[in-house]
Amino acid sequence: MKLIDNLLNGITMYRLMLYYLSLLFGVAIILSFLQILPYNPWGIFVSGFYIIAMCYATNQLFAYLFKVKPNYESQFITGLILSLIIGPLPLLPNILFLTVTPILAMASKYIINFQKQHIFNPAAFAVVAAAIFLGKGASWWIGNTVMAPFVILGGVILLRKIHRFDLSLGFLIPYLLFYPQTLLASPMFFFSFVMLTEPLTSPANRNFRMYYGIFTALVFIMLLKITPFPYTLELSLLIANVVGRVVRFNTKYTLTLKRKKEIAPTIWEFFFEPLRPFQFIAGQFLEWSLPHKGADSRGTRRFFTIASSPTEKEILLTVKIPAKPSSFKSALKDLPVGESVYTTSLEGDFTEPKEKDENYVFIAGGIGITPFRSIIKHLLDTNTQTHITLFYSARVPLEFVFKDIFSEAERKIGLKIVYIASEKPRGNWPGEVGHIDEQMIRRHVKDALLSFYYISGPAAMVLAIEKVLVDMGIQKLHIRTDYFPGYTTT
């Protein structure tokens, strides 16, 4: 699994979804050519290509009319989803249906929205609307026993990337209890992996995800029993979308860049002013959307920690931008002052500890220091005394950032900080050298076995230190690791 995780860390969840859906589309065509699937392979290709092209053209048009930058991946993801659930159909006899449905999907994003964020899953909305007005909806042809192994294998990898197993299982388990014999021959795996987990219309809060999945399943089962309407699966998702919006699972925020600067080699700060104030907990993160030309395989959306404290008016984004960055980070670095970006999915439970009397050990590697900057700055601004030891590791001393805040926290609220340079510095270096291990932790932490540990940094480092702690005898319940559902390293 370590190899898979390393591969997944180099790709965003949206690009992974695009690859997953493209693979299913291609496999279905091949299996149809081999007559393993009972469909016309040319029908799959032609109708699918037309649907995707219509989604692209319509999305570009709406983006122009509404004066927003279109997201590159989302238009193709929606097109592929529709291709896999409403076909395969001969093009000319079904031209009205295959034209109107993509238009409805894209229109729902721009017209039916709250705070510039769509309310309904676009594919589900389009299918239900087409069924009402045209008398034709989804066939869900992707849901069959032949395609099930491909759907499940790719879906499990996707869920591992985005950490949404709780959401999908919340839906699948109730369905399995009522209809166990039909699961493999149904579209339920595809629905729960792909449509139910759409980030903008599903819960941002981890605590609500399983309940959201269970609610959607129960609504679907109830609709099956009480209504003759044939598109109950899609309708159940739309109902769940509305309920989710009412309890504000997710919100879109507009942030305007006020200033930026390089604060250490390859490390940049970006200060944003929110269009309207919003509340967050120190240590949480946002999904940042930055559509740009020439987007590479890592896409146009990223998850980044809010490095500022809730007590600060501006939103601070601190990012490592290497010499050969991704297209996203290049676009971020070149973003003009005064330009606005959109963020969503305020979430994360790697947050300021609630129990202030416990002993805590924060362990940061490189840019993984950002959630700790948010937490410590908030403790400092609220004059909250701490029992925190911060281990901060970087390659060389020049890469340490926020030292002024940490020094002030040492003087005023009792923070203890240990700097670790992984490469031996020249001259006299007062900090540690090498990598964080059991001996280093025990040297600096009193009652190490009774402390609570927070680890943030590159995935390999987080896993390595987590193993060190477990081998020391630290309970897993006392270890919390930072996680971004769409994390990519460059």
PLY file of the C-alpha trace (Angstrom):
ply
format ascii 1.0
element vertex 490
property float x
property float y
property float z
element edge 489
property int vertex1
property int vertex2
end_header
0.00 0.00 0.00
2.96 2.33 0.56
3.74 2.25 -3.17
0.12 3.07 -4.03
0.06 5.91 -1.50
3.25 7.36 -2.93
1.73 7.31 -6.41
-1.51 8.87 -5.17
0.39 11.66 -3.41
1.55 12.92 -6.82
-1.94 13.47 -8.24
-4.97 15.47 -7.20
-8.25 13.75 -6.47
-9.96 15.48 -9.42
-7.37 14.27 -11.88
-7.57 10.78 -10.34
-11.35 10.85 -10.81
-10.86 11.88 -14.44
-8.47 8.97 -15.02
-10.82 6.55 -13.23
-13.84 7.51 -15.32
-11.80 7.50 -18.54
-10.56 4.01 -17.72
-14.12 2.76 -17.17
-15.18 4.34 -20.45
-12.30 2.72 -22.32
-12.76 -0.69 -20.69
-16.48 -0.66 -21.58
-15.63 0.00 -25.24
-13.04 -2.80 -25.33
-15.34 -5.30 -23.63
-18.10 -4.39 -26.05
-15.77 -4.96 -29.00
-15.01 -8.39 -27.51
-18.78 -8.97 -27.14
-18.37 -9.47 -23.41
-20.68 -6.51 -22.87
-23.91 -6.49 -24.92
-23.44 -2.97 -26.30
-22.38 -1.43 -29.57
-18.83 -0.15 -28.95
-19.24 2.58 -31.56
-22.46 3.64 -29.85
-20.58 4.01 -26.56
-17.79 6.00 -28.21
-19.90 8.28 -30.40
-22.60 9.11 -27.84
-19.98 9.49 -25.10
-17.80 11.77 -27.20
-20.84 13.90 -28.08
-21.93 14.20 -24.43
-18.44 15.18 -23.31
-18.14 17.72 -26.14
-21.53 19.22 -25.21
-20.47 19.51 -21.55
-17.26 21.25 -22.58
-18.95 23.68 -24.98
-21.79 24.48 -22.60
-19.48 24.97 -19.65
-17.30 27.37 -21.66
-20.39 29.33 -22.71
-21.79 29.62 -19.19
-18.37 30.56 -17.82
-18.17 33.36 -20.39
-21.69 34.59 -19.65
-21.20 34.53 -15.89
-17.65 35.90 -16.14
-15.93 33.13 -14.21
-12.97 30.92 -15.02
-14.16 27.42 -15.94
-12.67 24.50 -14.10
-10.81 22.24 -16.48
-11.49 18.83 -14.93
-15.08 19.23 -13.78
-16.59 19.62 -17.25
-14.96 16.39 -18.43
-15.80 14.55 -15.21
-19.47 15.44 -15.59
-19.40 14.46 -19.26
-17.88 11.07 -18.48
-20.36 10.42 -15.67
-23.26 11.16 -17.97
-21.74 8.96 -20.68
-21.57 6.07 -18.24
-25.13 6.37 -16.96
-27.36 7.59 -19.83
-26.06 5.58 -22.76
-25.08 3.93 -24.84
-27.54 5.30 -27.37
-27.55 5.82 -31.15
-26.73 9.47 -31.65
-29.16 10.76 -34.27
-32.40 9.20 -32.94
-31.54 10.52 -29.48
-29.93 13.82 -30.42
-32.39 15.94 -28.39
-31.89 13.92 -25.22
-28.10 13.74 -25.63
-27.97 17.49 -26.24
-30.33 18.72 -23.54
-28.99 16.53 -20.71
-25.41 17.92 -20.76
-26.80 21.44 -21.05
-28.96 20.87 -17.98
-25.98 19.49 -16.06
-23.80 22.50 -16.79
-26.63 24.98 -16.29
-27.31 23.61 -12.83
-23.79 24.64 -11.76
-24.21 28.27 -12.76
-27.91 28.98 -12.32
-28.99 26.89 -9.32
-26.34 27.86 -6.80
-25.76 29.28 -3.35
-22.89 31.71 -2.81
-21.58 30.82 -6.28
-21.51 27.12 -5.46
-23.84 24.62 -7.06
-26.38 22.93 -4.83
-27.15 19.78 -6.81
-24.93 17.07 -8.20
-24.93 18.14 -11.88
-25.33 14.67 -13.40
-28.13 13.68 -11.01
-29.96 16.96 -11.60
-29.69 16.62 -15.38
-31.02 13.06 -15.38
-34.02 13.90 -13.19
-34.82 17.06 -15.19
-34.52 15.21 -18.51
-36.79 12.46 -17.20
-39.44 15.01 -16.24
-39.33 17.11 -19.41
-38.29 14.56 -22.04
-39.58 11.34 -20.56
-36.13 9.74 -20.77
-33.46 9.37 -18.11
-30.53 7.23 -17.02
-30.12 3.57 -17.90
-27.21 3.17 -15.47
-25.64 0.77 -17.94
-22.33 0.94 -16.07
-23.93 -1.08 -13.27
-23.45 -4.74 -14.22
-21.45 -7.74 -13.01
-18.95 -7.52 -15.88
-17.93 -3.95 -15.09
-18.22 -4.37 -11.30
-14.58 -5.49 -10.72
-13.26 -2.43 -12.58
-15.68 -0.09 -10.80
-14.82 -1.51 -7.38
-11.04 -1.68 -7.81
-10.76 1.86 -9.15
-13.31 3.11 -6.65
-11.41 1.72 -3.68
-8.24 3.44 -4.88
-10.19 6.68 -5.29
-11.67 6.41 -1.80
-8.23 5.75 -0.35
-7.04 8.95 -1.97
-9.90 11.12 -0.75
-10.54 9.33 2.57
-14.27 8.96 1.95
-14.77 5.30 2.87
-17.13 6.34 5.65
-19.36 8.20 3.20
-19.60 5.35 0.67
-20.04 2.67 3.33
-22.73 4.76 4.96
-24.71 4.35 1.74
-23.74 0.79 0.74
-24.36 -0.94 4.07
-28.05 0.04 4.40
-28.60 -0.82 0.73
-26.94 -4.19 1.24
-29.21 -4.93 4.20
-32.33 -4.41 2.07
-31.14 -5.64 -1.34
-28.11 -7.94 -0.86
-28.75 -10.06 -3.94
-28.62 -7.18 -6.44
-25.55 -5.26 -5.31
-22.99 -6.48 -7.87
-25.44 -6.17 -10.76
-26.48 -2.65 -9.78
-24.95 0.82 -10.18
-24.66 1.28 -6.40
-20.87 1.00 -6.29
-20.45 3.55 -9.09
-23.04 5.84 -7.50
-21.46 5.73 -4.03
-17.86 6.04 -5.27
-18.38 8.77 -7.87
-21.58 10.77 -7.43
-22.21 10.60 -3.70
-18.65 11.72 -2.89
-18.63 14.83 -5.10
-16.78 17.33 -2.85
-18.93 20.40 -3.48
-22.25 18.70 -2.67
-21.19 16.23 0.04
-20.27 16.95 3.67
-17.02 18.76 4.29
-17.14 17.73 7.94
-15.84 14.21 8.55
-18.27 13.69 11.44
-21.28 14.04 9.13
-20.15 11.91 6.19
-21.42 8.50 7.29
-24.73 10.02 8.37
-25.04 11.69 4.98
-24.46 8.36 3.24
-26.97 6.58 5.49
-29.54 9.33 4.93
-29.17 9.10 1.15
-29.58 5.31 1.26
-32.67 5.45 3.44
-34.28 8.10 1.23
-33.55 5.94 -1.83
-35.01 2.82 -0.22
-38.09 4.74 0.90
-38.61 6.23 -2.56
-38.35 2.76 -4.10
-41.20 1.61 -1.91
-43.56 4.57 -2.13
-43.20 6.12 -5.58
-43.50 4.83 -9.14
-40.98 7.42 -10.35
-38.23 5.36 -12.05
-35.28 7.64 -11.20
-35.31 7.31 -7.43
-31.53 6.90 -7.10
-30.82 10.27 -8.65
-33.74 11.86 -6.79
-32.45 10.57 -3.44
-29.13 12.28 -4.09
-30.82 15.59 -4.95
-32.82 15.43 -1.73
-29.63 14.74 0.21
-27.96 17.68 -1.57
-30.71 20.01 -0.36
-30.52 18.73 3.21
-26.75 19.07 3.10
-27.02 22.66 1.93
-29.55 23.53 4.63
-27.15 22.41 7.36
-24.30 24.09 5.42
-22.04 21.14 4.85
-19.98 23.22 2.46
-19.58 26.87 1.57
-17.72 28.73 -1.14
-15.50 31.65 -0.15
-14.06 34.43 -2.29
-10.58 35.60 -1.30
-8.67 38.53 -2.80
-4.88 38.51 -2.87
-3.49 41.51 -0.96
0.25 40.78 -0.98
2.79 38.00 -1.38
6.46 37.42 -0.62
9.12 34.74 -0.46
9.99 34.23 3.22
12.57 31.45 2.78
14.11 29.65 -0.18
11.16 28.24 -2.21
8.65 29.10 0.54
6.07 31.78 -0.21
3.42 33.58 1.80
0.16 34.79 0.23
-2.12 37.06 2.23
-5.78 37.06 1.18
-8.70 39.20 2.29
-12.04 37.33 2.43
-15.01 38.94 0.71
-16.91 38.33 3.93
-15.56 37.13 7.29
-15.82 33.44 7.98
-15.12 31.35 11.03
-12.68 28.47 11.17
-10.79 26.47 13.76
-7.02 26.85 13.99
-5.44 24.07 11.93
-8.22 23.59 9.37
-7.70 23.67 5.60
-9.49 24.82 2.46
-9.70 23.58 -1.09
-8.29 26.31 -3.34
-9.45 26.56 -6.96
-7.20 28.30 -9.48
-8.24 27.62 -13.10
-5.36 28.39 -15.46
-4.23 27.69 -18.98
-1.97 24.72 -19.61
-2.96 22.89 -16.43
-0.81 19.81 -15.95
-1.84 16.38 -14.67
-2.08 17.66 -11.10
-5.04 19.84 -11.93
-6.41 23.22 -10.93
-7.47 22.58 -7.33
-5.43 21.97 -4.22
-5.97 21.58 -0.49
-3.88 23.92 1.67
-3.89 24.66 5.38
-5.00 28.07 6.59
-1.73 29.19 8.19
-3.29 32.23 9.87
-5.05 32.24 13.21
-8.83 32.81 13.53
-7.83 35.98 15.40
-6.21 37.47 12.26
-8.24 39.34 9.67
-6.35 38.05 6.64
-6.17 34.47 5.42
-2.56 33.34 5.18
-1.54 30.69 2.67
2.05 29.45 2.96
3.26 27.19 0.17
6.49 25.56 -0.90
7.09 26.34 -4.58
10.05 24.31 -5.92
12.29 25.25 -8.83
10.17 23.14 -11.17
6.67 23.60 -9.78
3.35 22.27 -10.95
1.28 24.48 -13.22
-0.98 25.25 -10.22
1.85 26.58 -8.09
3.27 28.51 -11.04
-0.12 30.16 -11.52
-0.36 30.87 -7.79
3.10 32.44 -7.73
2.18 34.63 -10.72
-1.26 35.57 -9.37
-1.60 39.38 -9.55
-2.33 41.33 -6.38
-6.03 42.22 -6.42
-7.04 38.99 -8.17
-9.65 36.78 -6.48
-9.67 33.03 -5.96
-12.41 30.70 -4.78
-12.11 28.24 -1.93
-14.43 25.56 -0.59
-14.42 22.54 1.70
-13.43 24.16 4.97
-12.65 21.07 7.02
-10.06 19.13 8.94
-9.83 17.74 12.46
-6.08 18.36 12.81
-6.99 21.33 14.95
-6.16 23.12 18.17
-6.47 20.73 21.13
-9.50 21.31 23.31
-8.02 19.92 26.52
-5.44 22.54 27.50
-4.08 20.69 30.56
-2.68 17.72 28.63
0.89 17.44 27.33
1.18 17.76 23.56
3.98 17.10 21.12
3.76 18.77 17.71
6.01 17.30 15.02
6.39 19.25 11.76
8.38 18.49 8.65
9.01 21.29 6.15
5.86 23.04 5.02
3.91 20.83 7.43
4.55 23.61 9.93
1.54 25.59 8.64
-1.22 24.12 10.85
1.03 24.57 13.88
1.60 28.21 12.98
-2.20 28.67 12.98
-2.66 26.88 16.30
0.27 28.49 18.13
-0.59 31.97 16.86
-4.16 31.51 18.14
-2.91 30.32 21.54
-0.58 33.33 21.64
-3.29 35.82 20.69
-5.65 34.41 23.31
-2.86 34.22 25.93
-3.46 30.51 26.50
-0.68 28.81 28.44
0.51 25.58 26.81
2.18 22.27 27.51
3.43 21.90 23.94
6.79 20.74 22.64
7.22 21.56 18.95
9.71 19.53 16.91
10.32 21.41 13.66
12.43 19.65 11.02
13.78 21.16 7.81
16.66 20.41 5.48
18.74 23.45 6.46
18.23 26.32 8.97
17.37 28.80 6.18
14.15 26.86 5.58
12.72 27.45 9.05
9.84 29.95 8.97
7.63 31.68 11.57
10.52 31.75 14.05
9.41 35.13 15.41
5.98 33.78 16.37
7.43 30.65 17.95
10.00 32.67 19.91
7.27 34.94 21.23
5.22 31.88 22.19
8.25 30.49 24.06
8.50 33.69 26.09
4.82 34.30 26.75
2.84 31.03 26.82
5.37 28.30 27.57
5.93 26.71 24.16
9.07 24.59 23.90
10.56 24.35 20.42
13.21 21.99 19.06
14.68 22.81 15.65
16.12 19.89 13.66
18.28 20.30 10.55
18.32 17.07 8.55
21.63 18.14 6.93
24.44 19.15 9.29
24.80 22.95 9.13
28.10 24.75 8.96
29.40 26.47 12.07
27.80 26.31 15.49
24.24 25.00 15.29
22.33 25.00 18.60
19.59 22.68 17.39
19.39 18.98 16.64
20.79 17.32 13.52
19.44 14.33 11.63
16.00 12.76 11.79
13.46 12.60 14.58
13.69 9.30 16.43
12.78 7.82 19.80
15.94 9.02 21.52
15.42 12.60 20.33
11.81 12.60 21.51
12.72 11.21 24.93
15.51 13.81 25.35
13.10 16.70 24.98
9.72 15.40 26.16
8.96 14.67 29.77
6.35 11.92 30.15
6.67 11.06 26.46
4.47 7.98 26.82
1.64 10.02 28.32
1.66 12.83 25.74
-0.58 13.41 22.73
1.15 13.66 19.34
0.31 15.71 16.25
2.33 15.01 13.08
2.27 17.11 9.88
4.55 16.98 6.87
5.42 14.89 3.81
3.54 11.58 3.74
6.70 9.45 4.06
7.84 11.41 7.10
4.44 11.23 8.78
4.27 7.45 8.32
7.84 6.99 9.57
7.31 9.02 12.74
3.96 7.39 13.39
5.78 4.01 13.35
8.42 5.37 15.76
5.68 6.44 18.17
3.81 3.16 17.96
7.04 1.25 18.56
7.62 3.44 21.62
4.30 2.26 23.00
2.25 5.37 22.27
-1.43 4.51 21.86
-2.76 5.14 18.36
-5.59 7.14 19.90
-2.92 9.56 21.13
-1.52 10.11 17.63
-3.13 12.46 15.15
-1.81 12.97 11.62
-2.52 15.74 9.16
-4.29 14.72 5.98
-5.40 16.55 2.83
-7.90 14.67 0.64
-6.33 16.00 -2.54
-2.74 16.35 -1.43
-0.03 16.49 -4.04
3.57 17.31 -3.31
4.52 19.77 -6.06
0 1
1 2
2 3
3 4
4 5
5 6
6 7
7 8
8 9
9 10
10 11
11 12
12 13
13 14
14 15
15 16
16 17
17 18
18 19
19 20
20 21
21 22
22 23
23 24
24 25
25 26
26 27
27 28
28 29
29 30
30 31
31 32
32 33
33 34
34 35
35 36
36 37
37 38
38 39
39 40
40 41
41 42
42 43
43 44
44 45
45 46
46 47
47 48
48 49
49 50
50 51
51 52
52 53
53 54
54 55
55 56
56 57
57 58
58 59
59 60
60 61
61 62
62 63
63 64
64 65
65 66
66 67
67 68
68 69
69 70
70 71
71 72
72 73
73 74
74 75
75 76
76 77
77 78
78 79
79 80
80 81
81 82
82 83
83 84
84 85
85 86
86 87
87 88
88 89
89 90
90 91
91 92
92 93
93 94
94 95
95 96
96 97
97 98
98 99
99 100
100 101
101 102
102 103
103 104
104 105
105 106
106 107
107 108
108 109
109 110
110 111
111 112
112 113
113 114
114 115
115 116
116 117
117 118
118 119
119 120
120 121
121 122
122 123
123 124
124 125
125 126
126 127
127 128
128 129
129 130
130 131
131 132
132 133
133 134
134 135
135 136
136 137
137 138
138 139
139 140
140 141
141 142
142 143
143 144
144 145
145 146
146 147
147 148
148 149
149 150
150 151
151 152
152 153
153 154
154 155
155 156
156 157
157 158
158 159
159 160
160 161
161 162
162 163
163 164
164 165
165 166
166 167
167 168
168 169
169 170
170 171
171 172
172 173
173 174
174 175
175 176
176 177
177 178
178 179
179 180
180 181
181 182
182 183
183 184
184 185
185 186
186 187
187 188
188 189
189 190
190 191
191 192
192 193
193 194
194 195
195 196
196 197
197 198
198 199
199 200
200 201
201 202
202 203
203 204
204 205
205 206
206 207
207 208
208 209
209 210
210 211
211 212
212 213
213 214
214 215
215 216
216 217
217 218
218 219
219 220
220 221
221 222
222 223
223 224
224 225
225 226
226 227
227 228
228 229
229 230
230 231
231 232
232 233
233 234
234 235
235 236
236 237
237 238
238 239
239 240
240 241
241 242
242 243
243 244
244 245
245 246
246 247
247 248
248 249
249 250
250 251
251 252
252 253
253 254
254 255
255 256
256 257
257 258
258 259
259 260
260 261
261 262
262 263
263 264
264 265
265 266
266 267
267 268
268 269
269 270
270 271
271 272
272 273
273 274
274 275
275 276
276 277
277 278
278 279
279 280
280 281
281 282
282 283
283 284
284 285
285 286
286 287
287 288
288 289
289 290
290 291
291 292
292 293
293 294
294 295
295 296
296 297
297 298
298 299
299 300
300 301
301 302
302 303
303 304
304 305
305 306
306 307
307 308
308 309
309 310
310 311
311 312
312 313
313 314
314 315
315 316
316 317
317 318
318 319
319 320
320 321
321 322
322 323
323 324
324 325
325 326
326 327
327 328
328 329
329 330
330 331
331 332
332 333
333 334
334 335
335 336
336 337
337 338
338 339
339 340
340 341
341 342
342 343
343 344
344 345
345 346
346 347
347 348
348 349
349 350
350 351
351 352
352 353
353 354
354 355
355 356
356 357
357 358
358 359
359 360
360 361
361 362
362 363
363 364
364 365
365 366
366 367
367 368
368 369
369 370
370 371
371 372
372 373
373 374
374 375
375 376
376 377
377 378
378 379
379 380
380 381
381 382
382 383
383 384
384 385
385 386
386 387
387 388
388 389
389 390
390 391
391 392
392 393
393 394
394 395
395 396
396 397
397 398
398 399
399 400
400 401
401 402
402 403
403 404
404 405
405 406
406 407
407 408
408 409
409 410
410 411
411 412
412 413
413 414
414 415
415 416
416 417
417 418
418 419
419 420
420 421
421 422
422 423
423 424
424 425
425 426
426 427
427 428
428 429
429 430
430 431
431 432
432 433
433 434
434 435
435 436
436 437
437 438
438 439
439 440
440 441
441 442
442 443
443 444
444 445
445 446
446 447
447 448
448 449
449 450
450 451
451 452
452 453
453 454
454 455
455 456
456 457
457 458
458 459
459 460
460 461
461 462
462 463
463 464
464 465
465 466
466 467
467 468
468 469
469 470
470 471
471 472
472 473
473 474
474 475
475 476
476 477
477 478
478 479
479 480
480 481
481 482
482 483
483 484
484 485
485 486
486 487
487 488
488 489
